[in-house]
Every structure is written in C-alpha cells, then in structure tokens.
Amino acid sequence: MELPDFMSYANKFSQSDFVEKISRIAKRAGAKLVYAALILYYTLQSDKVSTANKALIIGALGYMISPLDVIPDAIPIVGLTDDLAVLLYVLKKVWGDVAPEIQEKAKQRLSKWFDEDEIEEANDLFGKSE
C-alpha cells in the first residue's frame, strides 16, 4: 500500500476531534490502532520531541481524524487499515522519542475500551516484539 501525503492533513488535527474520534471508533478500530494513536497523541505533548517529529505526528493524527481517506473509514473491516498504516509508519519514525511512561499512559487509557487480552495483542505494534 502506498501511503498518502498525510502531512496535507495536519490542519485536520485538534485535541478535541482526536478524543471524540478515538472514543467513537475504539472497538471497531481495534486495540492496535488505538494504542498507536494514543502513543502518538501523548508523544506530541512531550517537550522532548523535535518540531519535525511533532509535525509528522500532527499529520498522521489529522489523517486519522479526517473523514477523507484513501480508504473511507465507513467501509467495514478495511476502512481503517490505511489509518493504521499511517500511524505505524509515523510511530516507527518517532519511536526514539517515545518514553516508556508514554507507552504506559497509552496502555492505561486502552483499559477504558479493551480487555487484557486485547491490550496484550496491541503490545506487538510492529508485527514483532520491539
């Protein structure tokens, strides 16, 4: 899958829209997508992250929030795969800025929507243990 120019979606990001979308799609999206999004969201709030990486994160989260995707979110099962691909791509780029505390904070938030088994599956973000 070729990634879209998700940086063109940076103006779609807002904290309130992010929280609303995550709350609305959490179960349908799955723990892995929500965990990746939460890690990026909390990393964005860190003062230890470069401006360039913050721009990447804002673009990815804006893409996730936007209803205008390569694959529309309303399409069952596959509708969120492009969102996950963008989030994982950016997460790999900024992984060095992701503190263990951020990962833990994201896991704690996941427990609002997912059970322990689903959260455990989300730990394997990149397809193999990091």
Helices and strands as residue ranges (DSSP letters): G 6-12, H 15-29, H 31-44, H 51-65, H 81-94, G 95-97, H 100-110, H 116-122
